Amino acid sequence: MILQFCATFFMVTILAASAIPKPEEKRVVDYDLSDAQHFQNEQHNTQYDHEAFLGKEEAKTFDQLPPEESRRRLGVIVEKIDSDGDKLVDLGELKNWIQFTQRRYIEDDVERQWKQHNPSGNETIPWEAYRKAVYGFMDDMDPRDLDREDEGFSYKAMLTRDRRRWSFADKDGDDHLSRKEFTDFLHPEDSSRMRDVVITETIEDIDKNADGKVSVDEYIGDMYRASEDGEEEPEWVKNERDTFAKYRDKDGDGFLNSEEVRDWIIPADFDHAEAEARHLIYEADTDADEKLTKDEILDKYDLFVGSQATDFGEALTRHDEF
């Protein structure tokens, strides 16, 4: 069965005050380890593994490195992962590394945006300052243009979504966000107290007829677009329809409500970092001892960090690490 975890729309909020924001659809599949889908059309997608192993931002420019240099730098990473120095990478060490790369991505992103929206170094950022920086251009727009949809989105809807998410993140209700609250605002998928807004945004993104629930066609439509020539649905789509009926739609009413969407995208007791670590070990463990040697990892370097034929791997270009 294909493991599909919902995608949720996260707006780009790193725009300068003078720029009109361009919404970017970032579907967080398999939750927060990667923006890529782990499986596409029943085929394993190594892009997911690259991003999970290296971190999202660090996995973008690896194709600039020749294979020899990429292998050398991967070897440096392996030595860092092997925290006990026994020349073997076990499940716990690999899981810890994956969690580290994810934390680093979030911390780097928050640091960049905190400085951008808080150049004076204050302890909090007020909503009005953020709104003006990101959406101030709307003040001069014709009101009739604010509701107009362009390729499925409107600036007014974007502002409304950000305002709601801001209020969720504003724990003390003062309409200012501390750095921790700002982190929750930017990365609600990584905050347990922000899960409700993630569920709400997910439903809004998939629920095309705005009835507050997700039908099987909306569920399928979020991951598959049928061609206009009427070709038959691929087998993996048929399997997803069965998954919807047997596992997602728990009350059998033909729709996913908010609780069913929660169970879908945030399954209880599922550790994404551990699942990815187990997957990488399974793929690279040639002697089946459930641990990876440096050679085993280097032999599968295309799985871990890609190659010149892919677009992933900026972590290996960090000069301060190599």
KOLFIVO-504122 format. One record per atom (N, C-alpha, C): x, y, z. Coordinates in steps of 0.2 Angstrom, whole numbers, plus 5000, padded with zeros to 4 digits. Layout:
% residues N
XYZ/...
//
This chain:
% residues 322
500449945000/500050005000/500450065000/500350114996/500650174996/500550215002/501050235006/500950285011/500850355009/500250375009/500150445007/499950485013/500350535015/500150585020/500050645017/499450685020/499250735016/499750785015/499550825011/499950885009/499550945012/499950995014/499651055016/499951115014/499551165012/499851225008/500151265013/500751285012/501151335016/501351395012/501151455014/501251515010/501951535011/502251565006/502951595006/502851655010/503151665016/503051725019/503751765021/504151755015/504851785016/504951845011/504451875010/504451925004/504651995007/504952035004/505152105006/504452145006/504552205009/503952245010/503752275003/504152274999/503952304992/503752254987/503752194989/503652144984/502952114985/502652094980/501952064980/502051994981/501751954986/501951884987/501651844982/502051794980/501851744975/501751684979/501151654979/500951594983/501351534980/501551494984/501951434982/501651374985/501451334981/501051274984/501651224986/501651214993/502151164995/501751114999/501751054996/501351004999/501850965003/501650965010/502150925014/501850855015/502150805011/501950745010/502450695015/502150645018/502450605023/502650655029/502250705030/502350755035/502950795034/503350805039/503850865038/504550845036/504750785034/505350765032/505550795025/505050805021/505250825014/504550855011/504650895006/504150915002/503950874997/504350824996/504250774990/503850714992/503450684988/503150624989/503650564990/503550524995/503950464995/503850414990/503250404988/503050364982/502650404977/502850394971/502450424965/502250364960/501650364959/501450304954/501750244956/501750224963/501950164965/502750154965/503050204962/503750204962/504050244967/504650214970/504950244976/505350304973/505250364977/505550424974/506150444979/506750444976/507350454980/507350524982/507050574979/507050644981/506850644988/506350614990/506150614997/506750595002/507050535000/507650515004/508250565005/508350604999/508850654999/508650705004/508050735004/507850785008/507850765015/507550705016/507550685023/508250675026/508750645022/509350635025/509750695026/509750745021/510150805021/509750865024/509150865024/508750925026/508550955019/507950995020/507651015014/508051065010/508251115013/508651175010/509351145008/509651105011/510351075010/510351025004/509751005002/509750954997/509550984990/509751044988/509551074982/510051074977/510651084979/511251094973/511751044973/511550984975/512050934975/512350914968/511850924963/512050904956/512650944954/512850994958/513451034955/514151004957/514050954961/514650914963/514850854959/515450844957/515550784953/515550724958/515350664955/515250604959/515850594965/516450604963/517050584967/516950634973/516850694972/516750744978/516150734982/515650714979/515050694983/515150634987/515450584985/515650524989/516050544995/516550584994/517050604999/516650645005/516250695002/515850735007/515350685011/515050645007/514550595011/514950555016/515550535015/515950505020/516050545026/516150615025/516250655031/515550655035/515050655032/514350655035/514250595039/514450535036/514450475039/514850475046/515350505046/515750505052/515450545057/515050595055/514750635060/514150595063/513750555059/513250515061/513450465066/513950435065/514250385069/514450415076/514050425080/514150465086/514550425091/514550365091/514950325096/515650295093/515750315087/516350305084/516550225083/516050185082/516150115081/516150095074/516150145070/516250125062/515550095060/515050105063/514450075061/513850125063/513450135058/512850185059/512250135061/511950145067/511350105068/510750145068/510150115069/509550145068/509450215072/509650205079/509650265083/510050325080/510650315078/511150365075/510850395069/510550355065/510250385059/509650425060/509250395064/508650435066/508850505069/509350505074/509550565077/509750615071/510150585066/510350635061/509850665057/509350625055/508750645052/508350695056/508250685062/507950735066/508350805067/509050795067/509450855067/509450895061/509450865055/509350895049/508650935048/508150905051/507550935051/507551005055/507750995061/507851045066/508251105063/508751085060/509251135057/508851175051/508451145047/508051175042/507651225045/507251205050/506751255054/507151305057/507651295061/508051345064/508351395059/508551375054/508851425049/508351465045/507751435044/507251465041/506951525046/506851505052/506551555057/507051605058/507651595058/508151645059/508151695054/508151675048/508151715042/507551765042/506951735043/506351775043/506251815049/506451795055/506451835061/506851895060/507451895057/507851955056/507551995050/507251965045/506952005040/506352045043/505952015047/505352045049/505452085056/506052075059/506152105065/506852135065/506952185060/507652215059/507952245066/507452275070/507752315076/507852265082/507752195081/507952155086/507452155092/506852175091/506352175097/506252105099/505952095105/505752035107/505152005104/504752045101/504152015097/504052055091/503652025087/503452055080/502652065081/502452125080/501652135080/501352115073/500752095073/500452075067/500352135062/500252195064/500152245059/500852255056/501452255059/502052255056/502152205050/501952145052/502052085048/501552095042/500952115043/500452125038/500652175033/500952225036/501152285031/501752265027/502152225030/502752205026/502552155021/502152105022/501952055017/501352075013/500852105016/500252125012/500152195011/500552235013/500452315012/500252335005/500452295000/500252314994/499552314992/499152274996/498452264996/498052334997/498452375001/498052435004/497952484998/498352474992/498252514987/497852484981/497652424982/497352384977/496552404976/496252394970/495552404970/495252354974/494752364978/494352314982/494152264978/493952274971/493652224967/494152174965/494852194965/495352144964/495552094969/495352114975/495552074981/495252014981/494652004979/494251944979/494351904973/494651934968/494751894961/495251844962/495151784960/495551724960/496051724954/496651704955/497151704950/497451634951/497351584946/497551524946/497351484953/496751494955/496551464961/496651494968/496951554968/497051584974/496951664974/496851694979/496751764980/497151794985/497351854985/497751884990/497351894996/496751904996/496251915001/496251845005/496151795002/496151725005/496851715008/497351735005/498051715008/498151755015/497851825015/497951865021/497451835026/496851815024/496451785029/496751725033/497051675029/497351615031/497951635036/498351685034/498951705038/498651735044/498151775044/497851805050/497651755055/497351705053/497051645057/497651605060/498151595056/498751555058/499051595064/499151665062/499451705067/499151705074/498451705074/498051705080/498151635084/498151585080/498351515083/498951515086/499451545083/500151545086/500251595092/499851645092/499851695097/499651665104/500051635108/499851595114/499551645119/499851705120/499651745125/499151795123/498951795117/498451835114/498551915114/499251935113/499352005113/499452025106/499351985101/499352005094/500152015092/500552005096/501252005095/501551925095/502051915091/502351845091/503051845094/503151805099/503851795101/504151755096/504851745097/505151705092/504851625092/504751605098/504451535099/503751535095/503351585096/502651595093/502751605085/503251635083/503351645076/503651585073/503951545077/504151475074/503551435073/503051435078/502451395077/502051425071/502051495070/501751525064/502051495058/502651495057/503051475051/502951405049/503051365055/503051295054/502551255059/501951265057/501351235062/501451165061/501651135056/501751065055/502151035061/502651075064/503051045069/502851065076/502251095077/502051115083/501451075085/501451035091/500850995093/500251045094/500351105097/499751145098/499451185092/499851175086/499551205080/499251155075/499151095078/498851035073/498151055071/497751085075/497151105072/497151155066/497551195066/497551245060/497851205054/498351155055/498551115050/497951075047/497551045051/497051015049/496551055045/496351115047/495951165044/496251185037/496851195037/497151215031/497151165025/497251105028/497251045023/496551035020/496051035024/495451025022/495251085017/495451145018/495251195014/495651185007/496251165007/496551155001/496251094997/496051045000/495750984996/495050994994/494651024999/493951034998/493751084993/493751064987/493651104981/492951134981/492451104984/491751134984/491551164990/492051174995/491951205001/491351185005/491251125006/490751095010/490951075017/491651085018/491951075024/492150995026/492150955020/492350885021/492650865014/492950815014/493350785009/493050725006/492850734999/492550674996/493150634993/492950574991/493450524988/493750554982/493350594978/493650624972/494050684973/493950724979/494350774981/495050744984/494950694987/495550654990/495950634984/495750604979/496050574973/496350634969/495950684969/496150744965/496750784967/496850774974/497450804977/498050774975/498050714973/498650674971/498750654964/498150664960/498150634953/497650674949/497950694943/497550734938/497450694932/496850674931/496650634925/496750674919/497050634914/497150664907/496550684903/496550724899/495950744895/495750694890/496150644888/495950594883/495650534886/495450534893/495050484895/495350424897/496050424898/496350364899/496150334906/496250264906/496050234913/496550254918/496250254924/496650274930/497150224931/497750244933/498250194935/498050154941/498450094942/498250044947/498350084954/498850124955/498950154961/498350194963/498050234959/497450274960/496950234962/496850174959/496250124961/496450104968/497050094970/497250064977/497050124982/497150184980/497050244984/496250244985/495850234980/495150234981/494950184987/495250124986/495150074991/495350094998/495950124998/496250145005/495750195008/495450245004/495050295006/494450255009/494150205006/493550175008/493650135014/494250095014/494350045019/494650075026/495050125025/495450145031/495350225032/495350265027/495250335029/494550355031/494050335028/493350355029/493050305035/493250315041/493150275046/492350265048/491950315046/491250305048/490850285042/491150275036/490850255030/490350295027/490350365028/489850405025/490150435018/490650415016/490950435009/491350505009/491450525015/491850585016/492350585022/492850625022/493250635027/493150695031/492950685038/492850745042/493550765045/493550815049/494150845052/494550785056/494150745060/494550695064/494850645059/494450625054/494750575049/495350605045/495350665044/495950705041/496450705046/496350715052/496850715057/497250645057/496850595057/497050525058/497550505051/497350535046/497650525039/498350565039/498350625041/498950665040/499450665046/499150655052/499550655058/499350585062/499550525059/499350465062/499650455069/499350435074/499550425081/500150375081/500650385085/501150345087/501550325080/501650375075/502050355070/502650405070/503250375070/503850415070/504150415063/504050475060/504250485053/505050475052/505450505057/506150505057/506350425057/506050395062/506250325063/506050285057/505450295054/505250255048/505750265042/505950335041/506450345036/507050315037/507350315044/507950285045/507950205044/507350175046/507250105044/507350095037/506950135033/506950125026/507650135023/508050185025/508750185022/509150125024/509150105030/509450045032/509249985028/508649975027/508449915023/508749925016/508749985013/508949985006/509749975005/510049995011/510849995010/511149945014/510849905018/511149855022/511249785019/511849785015/511949725011/512049665015/512349665021/512449605025/511949595030/511349625030/510749615034/510949615042/511349655044/511549655051/511149715054/510749755051/510349805053/510749865055/511349875053/511849925054/512149945047/512450005046/512750025040/513450035041/513850015037/514550035037/514650095032/515150125033/515350185028/515350155021/515550105020/515550075013/514850065010/514450035015/513750025012/513450085011/513550135015/513250205013/513450235007/514150225006/514450255000/514250214994/514150154994/513950114989/513250134986/512850164991/512150184989/512150264990/512650294988/512650364988/512150404984/511950374979/511350404975/510750404979/510650354983/510050344988/510050404993/510650414996/510650465001/510750534999/511150544994/511250614992/511150634985/510950584981/510850594974/511550594970/511450624964/512050624959/512050684955/512450684950/512450744945/511850744941/511450684941/510850684937/510250704941/510350724947/509750744951/509950824954/509450844957/509450914959/509550924967/509850874970/509750874977/510450864981/510550904986/511150894990/511550954993/511251004994/511651064996/512051055002/511851015007/512151005013/512950985012/513050955006/513750935005/514150995002/513851055001/514251104998/514351155004/514151145010/514351185016/515051185017/515451245016/516151245016/516351235024/515951255028/516151255035/516051185038/515751135035/515751075037/516251025034/516551045028/516951005024/517651035023/
//
